[in-house]
Amino acid sequence: MIEVYSKALQESISVERIIKKIKGTQEGPTMVFFGGIHGNESAGVFALEKVLKTIDQTNVKGTIYGITGNLNALEQGKRYIDADLNRLWTFDQLAMLDMTPKKHSETQEQIDIYNILKDILKTEKGPFYFIDLHTTSSKTLPFITINDALINRKFSKLFPVPIVLGIEEYLHGPLLSYVNELGYVSLGFESGQHNDKKSITNNIAFINLALHFTSVYQSEEIEKYKKQLQKAAEGLSDMFEVIHLHRILNGDTFEMQLGYKSFEDVKRGNVLALYNNEELKSRYSGKIFMPLYQEKGKEGFFIIRRIRPFFLKLSEWLRYIRADKLFVLMPGITWENKRKEVLRVNLLVAKFLAKPIFHLLGYRSRQLDASHLRISNRERAAKFKMYKNEAWYK
């Protein structure tokens, strides 16, 4: 049990790793909510505690979990103690977890959460939904981040907030990327600025809407929650794609220019930050996304652009017909393994292929070296059959 303090509410609550588990009296999906994966983001923890204690178990279909993330960091009000808990969830890291010396605080945090996840997937019934509640250091509209699988797109579009695709291509080891690679619906919800009361109320609205859309629990105030998020998002509900990340390397100094907020328009050449004591100008025109206004963090800012509906429809159709099967007939492109979830691309041979083409087909890339890309496909891993009978999927 730890004490978590909210600067927004100026109050504390006591929570354990599992804030609450509610087993319904009827069968249904399993909903798993995470709050406080970053210790300076307490809004999700407070929202989960408030919502889950008011739910009538007899009206629940399925099972609801509220899970606390980085307990030690939450108690201290820090993003993390030794390592970012939301950058550790790779298959290689998890394979070595039991053999890893407990060299930092986040190792034990990850072990605890990983064991809970394994137990949930072993003992509970699907379909499974995983939702990670976050806040940002800058002012922002509430928004959703997803790995670009169609099951994630379809579910996310139910919420009246903007959706950002492709962030997993720029981040290494987020919790939800791991869950999504297992094939389950997973999304992140960024409810607002760290210490803003609205971040808690936006999370409360989002939790209730998620429970409603999955038919796990019906709230009498569902229209109120929809309107609340729609107003907070200023009516914006488009899909966007990350086109750039400014990374902060060890030893670098970075100071974001004051006043920027997520989804604000920027033009190429605008001064965005001081980087190693020099003006850092935007290389792109688009919208700034998650500018960094806190000490800890390796992502200075992102640039995003709106995706036109035509290209969203086109990518859905191309994935439906599995157009990527044609790729391996081309020189320089091979499957990495028999599961056919990952392509290896030799850029010296396949110079004609650009990232946008892979993105249309649901692939996200990682640069292996100067001449090779590793391209992973979310669609081939997605357990769409698990969700095909859900009301929102039809």
C-alpha positions as CSV (number, residue, x, y, z in Angstrom):
1,M,0.0,0.0,0.0
2,I,1.3,3.4,-0.9
3,E,0.2,7.0,-0.6
4,V,-0.3,8.9,-3.9
5,Y,-0.7,12.7,-3.9
6,S,-2.6,14.8,-6.4
7,K,-1.4,18.4,-6.7
8,A,-4.5,19.1,-8.7
9,L,-6.9,18.0,-5.9
10,Q,-4.4,18.6,-3.1
11,E,-5.3,15.3,-1.5
12,S,-3.9,11.8,-1.2
13,I,-5.2,8.3,-1.6
14,S,-3.9,4.9,-0.5
15,V,-3.6,2.3,-3.3
16,E,-2.1,-1.1,-3.9
17,R,-0.8,-2.7,-7.1
18,I,-4.3,-3.8,-8.0
19,I,-6.5,-0.8,-7.2
20,K,-9.6,-3.0,-7.6
21,K,-10.7,-6.1,-9.4
22,I,-14.5,-6.4,-10.1
23,K,-15.8,-9.8,-11.2
24,G,-19.2,-9.4,-12.8
25,T,-22.1,-11.7,-12.3
26,Q,-22.4,-12.2,-16.0
27,E,-19.9,-13.3,-18.6
28,G,-18.3,-10.7,-20.8
29,P,-15.0,-9.1,-21.8
30,T,-11.9,-8.4,-19.6
31,M,-11.1,-4.7,-19.2
32,V,-7.6,-3.9,-17.9
33,F,-6.8,-0.3,-17.0
34,F,-3.3,1.0,-16.0
35,G,-2.7,4.2,-14.2
36,G,0.6,5.8,-13.1
37,I,3.1,3.9,-15.3
38,H,4.9,7.2,-15.0
39,G,5.1,8.2,-11.3
40,N,4.4,11.9,-12.0
41,E,1.1,11.1,-13.7
42,S,-1.3,10.4,-10.9
43,A,-4.5,11.5,-12.7
44,G,-5.2,8.0,-14.0
45,V,-4.8,6.4,-10.5
46,F,-7.2,8.9,-9.0
47,A,-9.7,8.4,-11.8
48,L,-9.6,4.7,-11.5
49,E,-10.0,4.8,-7.7
50,K,-13.0,7.1,-8.1
51,V,-14.8,5.2,-10.8
52,L,-14.2,1.6,-9.6
53,K,-15.4,2.2,-6.1
54,T,-18.8,3.4,-7.5
55,I,-19.4,0.4,-9.8
56,D,-22.2,-2.0,-8.9
57,Q,-20.8,-5.5,-9.3
58,T,-24.2,-7.0,-10.1
59,N,-24.4,-4.9,-13.3
60,V,-21.0,-5.8,-14.6
61,K,-20.6,-8.2,-17.6
62,G,-17.1,-9.6,-17.5
63,T,-14.2,-8.5,-15.4
64,I,-12.6,-5.1,-14.7
65,Y,-9.0,-4.5,-13.4
66,G,-7.5,-1.3,-12.3
67,I,-3.7,-1.6,-12.0
68,T,-1.2,0.8,-10.6
69,G,2.0,1.2,-12.5
70,N,5.2,2.5,-10.9
71,L,4.4,2.4,-7.2
72,N,7.8,3.6,-5.9
73,A,7.8,6.6,-8.4
74,L,4.2,7.4,-7.7
75,E,4.9,7.7,-4.0
76,Q,7.8,10.0,-4.7
77,G,6.0,12.0,-7.4
78,K,8.7,11.3,-10.0
79,R,8.4,10.1,-13.6
80,Y,10.7,7.1,-12.7
81,I,13.4,6.3,-10.2
82,D,16.1,4.6,-12.2
83,A,14.6,3.7,-15.6
84,D,11.5,4.6,-17.6
85,L,9.0,1.8,-16.8
86,N,7.2,2.5,-20.1
87,R,10.4,1.8,-22.2
88,L,11.2,-1.7,-20.9
89,W,8.5,-3.9,-22.6
90,T,10.4,-5.7,-25.3
91,F,10.3,-9.4,-25.8
92,D,14.1,-9.6,-25.3
93,Q,13.8,-7.7,-22.0
94,L,11.0,-9.9,-20.7
95,A,12.8,-13.1,-21.7
96,M,15.6,-12.1,-19.4
97,L,13.5,-10.6,-16.6
98,D,13.8,-13.5,-14.2
99,M,17.6,-13.5,-14.7
100,T,18.1,-9.8,-14.5
101,P,19.8,-8.6,-11.3
102,K,17.5,-6.2,-9.4
103,K,19.8,-3.3,-10.3
104,H,17.1,-0.7,-10.4
105,S,13.7,0.1,-8.9
106,E,11.8,-0.4,-12.1
107,T,12.9,-4.1,-12.5
108,Q,10.7,-5.2,-9.6
109,E,7.8,-3.0,-10.8
110,Q,8.0,-4.7,-14.2
111,I,8.2,-8.2,-12.7
112,D,5.0,-7.5,-10.6
113,I,3.0,-6.1,-13.5
114,Y,4.2,-8.8,-16.0
115,N,3.1,-11.5,-13.6
116,I,-0.3,-9.9,-13.2
117,L,-0.6,-9.7,-17.0
118,K,0.3,-13.3,-17.5
119,D,-2.2,-14.3,-14.8
120,I,-5.0,-12.3,-16.4
121,L,-4.4,-13.8,-19.8
122,K,-4.3,-17.3,-18.4
123,T,-7.3,-17.1,-16.1
124,E,-9.7,-14.6,-17.6
125,K,-11.9,-14.8,-20.7
126,G,-11.6,-12.6,-23.8
127,P,-12.1,-10.5,-25.6
128,F,-9.4,-8.5,-23.8
129,Y,-9.0,-4.7,-23.7
130,F,-6.0,-2.9,-22.3
131,I,-6.0,0.8,-21.7
132,D,-3.1,2.9,-20.3
133,L,-4.0,6.3,-18.8
134,H,-1.4,9.0,-19.1
135,T,-1.0,12.8,-18.8
136,T,1.5,15.1,-20.5
137,S,3.9,17.9,-19.2
138,S,2.5,20.4,-21.7
139,K,-1.1,21.7,-22.2
140,T,-3.0,19.5,-24.5
141,L,-6.3,18.4,-25.9
142,P,-7.2,14.9,-24.7
143,F,-6.1,12.3,-27.3
144,I,-5.6,8.6,-28.0
145,T,-2.4,6.9,-29.1
146,I,-2.5,3.5,-30.7
147,N,-0.4,1.0,-32.6
148,D,-1.8,1.0,-36.1
149,A,-3.8,-2.2,-36.2
150,L,-7.4,-2.1,-37.6
151,I,-8.9,-3.4,-34.4
152,N,-7.3,-0.5,-32.5
153,R,-8.5,2.0,-35.1
154,K,-12.1,0.7,-35.0
155,F,-12.3,0.8,-31.2
156,S,-10.6,4.1,-30.8
157,K,-12.9,5.9,-33.3
158,L,-15.7,5.4,-30.8
159,F,-14.3,8.1,-28.6
160,P,-14.8,11.8,-29.5
161,V,-11.1,12.8,-29.4
162,P,-8.2,12.9,-31.8
163,I,-6.2,9.7,-32.5
164,V,-2.4,9.5,-33.1
165,L,-1.0,6.6,-35.1
166,G,2.5,5.3,-35.4
167,I,4.1,6.5,-32.2
168,E,5.5,3.0,-31.5
169,E,7.8,3.5,-34.5
170,Y,9.6,6.2,-32.5
171,L,9.5,4.7,-29.0
172,H,11.3,1.6,-27.8
173,G,9.5,-0.7,-25.4
174,P,6.1,0.9,-24.4
175,L,3.9,-1.4,-22.4
176,L,1.0,-1.2,-24.9
177,S,3.2,-2.0,-27.9
178,Y,4.0,-5.3,-26.1
179,V,0.4,-6.0,-25.5
180,N,-0.5,-5.1,-29.1
181,E,2.1,-7.4,-30.4
182,L,0.3,-10.2,-28.5
183,G,-2.7,-9.3,-30.7
184,Y,-5.1,-7.6,-28.3
185,V,-6.9,-4.3,-28.4
186,S,-4.8,-1.7,-26.6
187,L,-4.7,2.0,-26.5
188,G,-3.2,4.9,-24.5
189,F,-5.3,7.8,-23.4
190,E,-3.6,11.1,-22.6
191,S,-6.2,13.1,-20.6
192,G,-4.4,16.5,-20.2
193,Q,-1.6,18.2,-18.3
194,H,-0.2,16.4,-15.3
195,N,-1.6,18.6,-12.5
196,D,-4.8,19.8,-14.1
197,K,-8.1,18.8,-12.4
198,K,-9.6,18.3,-15.9
199,S,-7.1,15.5,-16.5
200,I,-8.8,13.5,-13.8
201,T,-12.3,14.3,-15.0
202,N,-11.4,13.5,-18.6
203,N,-10.0,10.1,-17.4
204,I,-13.2,9.4,-15.5
205,A,-15.2,10.1,-18.7
206,F,-12.9,8.0,-20.8
207,I,-13.1,5.0,-18.4
208,N,-16.8,5.1,-18.3
209,L,-17.1,5.3,-22.1
210,A,-14.7,2.4,-22.5
211,L,-16.8,0.3,-20.2
212,H,-19.9,1.3,-22.0
213,F,-18.6,0.7,-25.6
214,T,-17.5,-2.9,-24.6
215,S,-20.9,-3.5,-22.8
216,V,-19.0,-4.3,-19.6
217,Y,-20.8,-1.7,-17.6
218,Q,-23.5,0.9,-18.6
219,S,-23.5,4.3,-17.0
220,E,-26.6,6.5,-16.9
221,E,-24.4,9.5,-17.6
222,I,-22.9,8.3,-20.9
223,E,-24.1,11.3,-23.0
224,K,-22.6,13.6,-20.4
225,Y,-19.2,11.9,-20.7
226,K,-19.3,12.0,-24.5
227,K,-20.0,15.7,-24.5
228,Q,-17.3,16.4,-21.9
229,L,-14.6,14.8,-24.0
230,Q,-15.9,16.3,-27.2
231,K,-15.7,19.8,-25.6
232,A,-12.3,19.1,-24.1
233,A,-11.0,18.0,-27.5
234,E,-12.5,21.2,-29.1
235,G,-14.5,19.0,-31.5
236,L,-11.3,17.5,-33.0
237,S,-11.6,13.8,-33.7
238,D,-9.3,13.3,-36.8
239,M,-6.5,10.7,-37.1
240,F,-2.9,11.9,-37.2
241,E,0.4,10.3,-37.9
242,V,3.8,10.9,-36.3
243,I,6.3,12.2,-38.9
244,H,9.1,13.3,-36.7
245,L,10.6,12.9,-33.2
246,H,13.3,15.1,-31.7
247,R,15.3,12.7,-29.5
248,I,17.4,14.0,-26.5
249,L,20.6,12.0,-26.2
250,N,22.6,11.5,-23.0
251,G,24.7,14.6,-22.3
252,D,22.5,16.9,-24.4
253,T,20.8,20.0,-23.0
254,F,17.2,20.7,-24.1
255,E,14.8,23.6,-23.2
256,M,11.5,23.8,-24.9
257,Q,10.3,27.2,-25.9
258,L,7.5,28.2,-23.5
259,G,3.9,28.2,-24.5
260,Y,3.6,25.4,-26.9
261,K,0.8,22.9,-26.5
262,S,-0.1,19.7,-28.3
263,F,-2.0,20.0,-31.6
264,E,-0.8,23.6,-32.1
265,D,0.2,24.4,-35.7
266,V,3.9,24.9,-36.4
267,K,5.6,25.8,-39.6
268,R,9.0,24.8,-41.0
269,G,11.5,27.2,-39.6
270,N,9.7,28.0,-36.3
271,V,12.0,28.0,-33.3
272,L,10.8,25.2,-31.0
273,A,13.6,24.8,-28.4
274,L,17.1,25.5,-27.3
275,Y,19.1,22.4,-28.0
276,N,22.7,22.3,-26.8
277,N,22.4,26.1,-26.4
278,E,21.5,26.6,-30.1
279,E,18.1,27.4,-31.6
280,L,16.3,24.3,-32.8
281,K,14.0,25.1,-35.7
282,S,11.3,22.8,-37.0
283,R,12.1,20.8,-40.1
284,Y,8.5,20.3,-40.9
285,S,5.1,22.0,-41.1
286,G,2.4,20.2,-39.1
287,K,1.2,20.1,-35.5
288,I,3.5,19.9,-32.5
289,F,2.8,17.0,-30.2
290,M,3.8,16.3,-26.6
291,P,6.5,19.0,-26.2
292,L,8.6,18.3,-23.2
293,Y,8.2,20.5,-20.1
294,Q,9.7,18.3,-17.4
295,E,13.2,17.3,-16.4
296,K,13.1,13.6,-17.2
297,G,12.3,12.3,-20.7
298,K,14.2,11.5,-23.9
299,E,11.5,12.8,-26.3
300,G,11.7,16.6,-26.8
301,F,8.7,16.8,-29.1
302,F,6.9,15.1,-32.0
303,I,5.5,16.6,-35.2
304,I,2.3,15.1,-36.5
305,R,0.1,15.5,-39.6
306,R,-3.6,14.7,-40.2
307,I,-4.2,11.6,-42.3
308,R,-6.8,12.1,-45.0
309,P,-9.8,9.8,-44.9
310,F,-9.1,8.5,-48.4
311,F,-5.7,7.1,-47.2
312,L,-7.3,5.5,-44.1
313,K,-9.9,3.7,-46.3
314,L,-7.2,2.7,-48.8
315,S,-5.0,1.2,-46.1
316,E,-7.9,-0.7,-44.7
317,W,-8.7,-2.2,-48.1
318,L,-5.0,-3.1,-48.9
319,R,-4.8,-4.9,-45.5
320,Y,-8.0,-6.7,-46.1
321,I,-6.7,-8.2,-49.4
322,R,-3.3,-8.7,-47.8
323,A,-1.5,-6.8,-50.5
324,D,1.8,-7.2,-48.6
325,K,2.1,-10.8,-50.0
326,L,3.3,-9.2,-53.2
327,F,6.2,-7.5,-51.4
328,V,8.2,-10.7,-51.0
329,L,8.1,-11.2,-54.8
330,M,10.2,-8.1,-55.1
331,P,14.0,-8.0,-54.9
332,G,15.5,-7.0,-51.5
333,I,12.4,-8.0,-49.4
334,T,12.1,-11.3,-47.4
335,W,10.1,-12.6,-44.5
336,E,12.2,-12.6,-41.3
337,N,10.5,-15.8,-39.9
338,K,7.9,-18.4,-40.7
339,R,5.1,-16.5,-38.9
340,K,5.3,-13.8,-41.7
341,E,4.8,-11.0,-39.3
342,V,8.1,-9.2,-40.0
343,L,9.7,-8.2,-43.3
344,R,13.4,-7.5,-43.7
345,V,14.0,-4.8,-46.3
346,N,17.4,-4.2,-48.0
347,L,17.3,-0.5,-48.8
348,L,20.2,-0.8,-51.3
349,V,18.0,-3.1,-53.4
350,A,14.4,-1.9,-52.6
351,K,15.1,1.8,-53.0
352,F,11.7,2.3,-54.6
353,L,9.8,1.6,-51.4
354,A,9.1,4.5,-49.0
355,K,7.7,4.4,-45.4
356,P,4.2,5.7,-46.4
357,I,3.7,2.6,-48.5
358,F,4.5,0.3,-45.6
359,H,2.3,2.4,-43.3
360,L,-0.7,1.9,-45.6
361,L,-0.3,-1.9,-45.1
362,G,0.0,-1.7,-41.4
363,Y,3.8,-2.0,-41.1
364,R,6.0,0.0,-38.8
365,S,9.7,0.2,-39.3
366,R,12.9,0.0,-37.2
367,Q,16.2,0.9,-38.8
368,L,18.6,-2.1,-38.3
369,D,21.6,-0.4,-39.9
370,A,22.3,2.0,-42.7
371,S,21.0,-0.4,-45.4
372,H,18.3,-2.5,-43.7
373,L,14.8,-2.0,-42.2
374,R,12.9,-4.4,-40.0
375,I,9.2,-3.9,-40.8
376,S,6.6,-5.4,-38.5
377,N,2.9,-5.9,-39.3
378,R,0.3,-5.4,-36.7
379,E,-2.5,-7.0,-38.7
380,R,-0.9,-10.4,-38.9
381,A,-0.6,-10.5,-35.1
382,A,-4.0,-9.0,-34.4
383,K,-6.6,-11.4,-32.9
384,F,-9.4,-9.9,-34.9
385,K,-11.5,-13.1,-34.6
386,M,-11.7,-12.5,-30.8
387,Y,-13.5,-9.1,-31.5
388,K,-15.5,-9.8,-34.7
389,N,-18.7,-10.4,-32.7
390,E,-18.3,-7.3,-30.6
391,A,-20.9,-4.6,-31.3
392,W,-18.3,-1.9,-32.1
393,Y,-16.5,-4.1,-34.6
394,K,-19.4,-4.9,-36.9
